[in-house]
């Protein structure tokens, strides 16, 4: 975990960044350090996490299954706990620590949002802190939708758990994403809404997958950071 501190104004808010990479690698620049560069300009402390990869998802009867122990989730939960424990040292508000994830990292965000349980042995005082984020941003997620029931089905995979105590969530996705279908975040957002969790969605016609923060001809690359800043203000984090 690498910490980036704001220069000048410090809002006390913190963003933990979980890059994507399909659980094969971690895209540390496009969906990591470059996001932190943006976050610190907003007056936020930012932490980018290089979680453990690769981790193969097993196959059962020809269908992908979630690993019983998700290494990236363990790392993300530990990182969140450490940020809360060290809040006085970092000059951050322990009740304003959220998380943003991209693709595989977004799947980890969903897991963090809906559980406090750890699959690793608790080792010190940091692990007594909650690992649930105070806000969650999910960008082009996958591994959520059970598409075995047909194209228009919005049923979640059996391993996706939803909690009514999940934090306010912002979903960002492009309709033309050929890697992770738009139905993936739609199913998750609807399930959160059914549980009474506040959910906002920002859906773009074009942008594909892994658009990150680097400007392209698609408006999403310059618009989504503006939308995130506005949303964070609306929920009292900035």
C-alpha positions as CSV (number, residue, x, y, z in Angstrom):
1,X,0.0,0.0,0.0
2,X,1.4,3.4,-1.1
3,X,0.1,6.5,0.6
4,X,-0.3,9.8,-1.3
5,X,-0.9,12.9,0.8
6,X,-2.8,16.1,-0.4
7,X,-0.7,19.2,-0.9
8,X,-2.5,22.2,0.6
9,X,-6.1,21.7,1.6
10,X,-6.8,18.5,3.4
11,X,-10.5,17.5,3.6
12,X,-9.8,14.5,5.8
13,X,-11.4,12.1,3.3
14,X,-9.4,9.1,2.1
15,X,-9.7,7.0,-1.0
16,X,-8.3,3.4,-1.2
17,X,-7.7,2.5,-4.8
18,X,-8.0,-1.1,-6.0
19,X,-6.7,-1.4,-9.7
20,X,-8.0,-4.0,-12.1
21,X,-6.1,-6.7,-13.9
22,X,-8.4,-9.7,-14.0
23,X,-6.8,-11.3,-11.0
24,X,-3.8,-12.0,-13.2
25,X,-2.0,-8.7,-12.6
26,X,-2.6,-5.2,-11.0
27,X,-2.7,-2.2,-13.3
28,X,-0.8,0.0,-10.9
29,X,-0.6,3.1,-13.1
30,X,-3.7,3.4,-15.3
31,X,-6.1,2.4,-12.5
32,X,-3.9,3.2,-9.5
33,X,-1.3,5.9,-9.2
34,X,-3.0,8.1,-11.8
35,X,-6.2,7.9,-9.8
36,X,-4.3,9.0,-6.7
37,X,-2.8,11.9,-8.6
38,X,-6.4,13.1,-9.2
39,X,-7.6,12.3,-5.7
40,X,-4.9,14.4,-3.9
41,X,-5.8,17.4,-6.1
42,X,-9.3,17.1,-4.5
43,X,-7.8,17.4,-1.1
44,X,-8.0,13.7,-0.3
45,X,-5.4,11.3,1.0
46,X,-5.1,8.4,-1.4
47,X,-3.8,4.8,-0.9
48,X,-3.2,2.5,-3.9
49,X,-3.0,-1.2,-3.1
50,X,-1.0,-3.8,-4.9
51,X,-2.9,-6.8,-3.9
52,X,-1.8,-10.4,-4.4
53,X,-2.0,-11.9,-7.9
54,X,-2.3,-14.0,-9.8
55,X,-5.1,-16.1,-8.4
56,X,-7.0,-18.5,-10.7
57,X,-10.7,-18.8,-10.3
58,X,-11.6,-22.5,-10.5
59,X,-14.0,-24.2,-12.9
60,X,-16.8,-26.5,-11.8
61,X,-19.0,-28.2,-14.4
62,X,-17.7,-25.8,-17.0
63,X,-18.6,-22.7,-15.0
64,X,-16.3,-20.3,-13.3
65,X,-16.4,-20.3,-9.5
66,X,-15.2,-17.8,-6.9
67,X,-12.2,-19.0,-4.8
68,X,-13.1,-19.9,-1.3
69,X,-10.4,-17.5,-0.1
70,X,-10.0,-14.4,-2.2
71,X,-6.5,-13.1,-1.7
72,X,-7.1,-9.7,-3.0
73,X,-10.1,-9.3,-0.6
74,X,-7.9,-10.2,2.4
75,X,-5.3,-7.6,1.3
76,X,-8.0,-4.9,0.8
77,X,-9.6,-5.5,4.1
78,X,-6.2,-5.4,5.9
79,X,-5.4,-2.1,4.0
80,X,-8.7,-0.5,5.1
81,X,-8.1,-1.6,8.7
82,X,-4.6,-0.1,8.7
83,X,-5.9,3.2,7.3
84,X,-8.4,3.4,10.1
85,X,-5.9,2.5,12.8
86,X,-3.4,5.0,11.5
87,X,-5.8,7.8,10.8
88,X,-4.3,10.2,13.4
89,X,-0.8,9.7,11.9
90,X,-2.1,10.3,8.4
91,X,-4.3,13.2,9.3
92,X,-7.4,11.6,8.0
93,X,-11.0,11.1,9.2
94,X,-11.5,7.4,10.1
95,X,-15.2,7.9,9.2
96,X,-14.5,9.2,5.7
97,X,-12.4,6.3,4.2
98,X,-13.9,4.9,1.0
99,X,-12.7,2.8,-1.8
100,X,-12.7,2.9,-5.6
101,X,-12.1,-0.2,-7.8
102,X,-11.8,-1.0,-11.4
103,X,-12.8,-4.3,-13.1
104,X,-11.4,-7.0,-10.8
105,X,-10.7,-4.3,-8.3
106,X,-14.4,-3.2,-8.5
107,X,-15.4,-6.8,-7.7
108,X,-13.2,-6.5,-4.6
109,X,-15.0,-3.3,-3.7
110,X,-18.3,-5.0,-3.8
111,X,-17.0,-7.7,-1.5
112,X,-15.6,-5.2,1.0
113,X,-18.9,-3.3,1.0
114,X,-21.0,-6.3,2.0
115,X,-19.0,-8.1,4.6
116,X,-16.8,-7.5,7.6
117,X,-15.7,-11.1,8.0
118,X,-12.1,-12.0,7.5
119,X,-10.7,-15.2,6.1
120,X,-7.2,-14.6,7.6
121,X,-6.2,-14.9,11.2
122,X,-6.5,-11.6,13.1
123,X,-3.1,-10.5,14.1
124,X,-3.1,-7.1,15.9
125,X,-5.2,-4.1,16.9
126,X,-5.6,-3.0,13.3
127,X,-7.7,-6.1,12.6
128,X,-10.2,-5.0,15.2
129,X,-11.1,-2.0,13.0
130,X,-14.0,-2.4,10.5
131,X,-12.9,-3.2,6.9
132,X,-16.2,-1.9,5.5
133,X,-15.7,1.4,3.5
134,X,-17.6,4.6,4.2
135,X,-18.3,5.0,0.4
136,X,-17.8,2.7,-2.6
137,X,-17.1,3.5,-6.3
138,X,-17.5,0.5,-8.7
139,X,-16.0,1.0,-12.2
140,X,-16.7,-1.5,-14.9
141,X,-17.2,-4.5,-12.6
142,X,-17.6,-8.2,-13.5
143,X,-18.1,-11.6,-11.9
144,X,-21.4,-10.5,-10.5
145,X,-24.1,-11.7,-13.0
146,X,-25.5,-15.2,-13.3
147,X,-26.2,-15.1,-17.1
148,X,-27.3,-18.8,-17.2
149,X,-31.0,-17.8,-17.2
150,X,-30.8,-15.8,-20.4
151,X,-29.8,-12.4,-21.8
152,X,-32.2,-10.2,-19.8
153,X,-31.9,-12.0,-16.5
154,X,-30.4,-9.8,-13.7
155,X,-29.8,-12.5,-11.2
156,X,-26.6,-12.3,-9.2
157,X,-24.1,-15.2,-8.9
158,X,-24.7,-17.3,-5.8
159,X,-21.4,-16.1,-4.3
160,X,-22.4,-12.4,-4.4
161,X,-23.7,-11.4,-1.0
162,X,-25.7,-8.1,-0.3
163,X,-25.8,-6.3,3.0
164,X,-28.2,-3.6,4.0
165,X,-25.3,-2.0,5.8
166,X,-23.3,-1.6,2.6
167,X,-22.1,2.0,2.1
168,X,-23.4,4.6,-0.5
169,X,-22.3,3.3,-3.8
170,X,-21.5,4.9,-7.2
171,X,-21.5,2.7,-10.3
172,X,-19.6,3.8,-13.5
173,X,-19.8,1.8,-16.7
174,X,-19.9,2.1,-20.5
175,X,-22.7,0.5,-22.6
176,X,-20.2,-0.6,-25.2
177,X,-17.9,-2.5,-22.7
178,X,-17.2,-5.7,-24.6
179,X,-15.4,-7.3,-21.6
180,X,-17.9,-6.8,-18.8
181,X,-21.5,-6.5,-19.9
182,X,-23.6,-3.6,-18.7
183,X,-25.9,-6.1,-17.0
184,X,-23.1,-6.9,-14.5
185,X,-23.3,-3.5,-12.6
186,X,-27.1,-3.3,-13.3
187,X,-27.7,-6.5,-11.4
188,X,-25.5,-5.4,-8.5
189,X,-27.0,-1.9,-8.3
190,X,-30.6,-3.3,-8.3
191,X,-29.7,-5.7,-5.5
192,X,-28.2,-2.9,-3.4
193,X,-31.3,-0.8,-4.0
194,X,-33.5,-3.6,-2.9
195,X,-31.5,-3.8,0.3
196,X,-32.1,-0.1,0.9
197,X,-28.5,1.0,0.1
198,X,-28.2,4.4,-1.7
199,X,-26.9,3.8,-5.3
200,X,-26.0,6.2,-8.0
201,X,-25.2,5.1,-11.6
202,X,-23.3,6.9,-14.3
203,X,-23.7,5.1,-17.6
204,X,-21.9,6.2,-20.8
205,X,-22.7,5.1,-24.4
206,X,-19.0,4.8,-25.3
207,X,-15.9,4.1,-23.4
208,X,-15.3,0.4,-23.6
209,X,-13.4,-1.3,-20.8
210,X,-10.4,-0.1,-18.7
211,X,-10.9,3.5,-19.7
212,X,-9.2,4.8,-16.6
213,X,-8.4,8.5,-16.4
214,X,-6.4,9.0,-19.6
215,X,-8.3,11.3,-22.0
216,X,-9.6,9.8,-25.2
217,X,-12.2,10.9,-27.7
218,X,-14.9,9.3,-25.5
219,X,-16.4,11.8,-23.0
220,X,-16.3,9.2,-20.2
221,X,-12.6,9.7,-19.6
222,X,-13.0,13.4,-18.7
223,X,-16.5,13.3,-17.3
224,X,-16.4,10.5,-14.7
225,X,-13.9,12.2,-12.4
226,X,-16.2,15.3,-12.4
227,X,-19.1,13.0,-11.5
228,X,-17.2,11.4,-8.7
229,X,-16.3,14.7,-7.1
230,X,-19.9,15.9,-7.3
231,X,-21.1,12.6,-5.8
232,X,-18.6,12.7,-3.0
233,X,-19.8,16.2,-2.1
234,X,-23.4,15.1,-2.2
235,X,-22.8,12.4,0.4
236,X,-20.8,14.7,2.7
237,X,-17.4,13.2,2.0
238,X,-15.8,16.3,0.5
